[in-house]
Amino acid sequence: METKQISLKDVYEKLLKLEMSLSKVDQYIEDLEFARRTNEAWERYEDGEFKSLSEEEFLEELDKW
């Protein structure tokens, strides 16, 4: 069986590509979580389970997201 040599540069480039792919996965996970929470909030709104907040209270809640 013949072994193939790979340069450090090639390894580095492959690691960079992998890192970029993983960051995309992380972004997709964040996007899905935002969509899930938005959907839950919309369902609560439709069920009449919502509350009024002052501007300050709203911004504090928004920071939690």
C-alpha positions, 0 to 999 in steps of 0.5 A, spaced: 500 500 500 502 506 497 502 512 503 501 519 500 504 525 503 501 531 505 504 538 506 503 542 512 500 547 508 495 542 505 493 540 513 493 547 515 488 549 509 484 543 510 483 545 518 481 552 515 476 549 511 473 545 517 473 551 521 469 555 516 464 549 516 463 548 523 462 556 524 457 555 519 454 550 523 454 554 529 450 559 525 445 555 523 444 552 530 443 559 532 438 561 527 434 555 528 434 557 536 432 564 534 426 561 529 424 556 535 423 561 540 420 566 535 415 561 533 414 559 541 412 567 542 408 567 536 404 561 539 403 565 546 401 571 542 396 567 538 393 564 545 393 571 548 399 569 553 402 576 552 404 582 557 405 589 556 412 592 557 415 598 558 420 600 553 426 599 558 423 592 560 422 590 553 429 592 552 431 588 558 428 582 555 431 583 549 438 582 552 436 575 554 435 573 547 
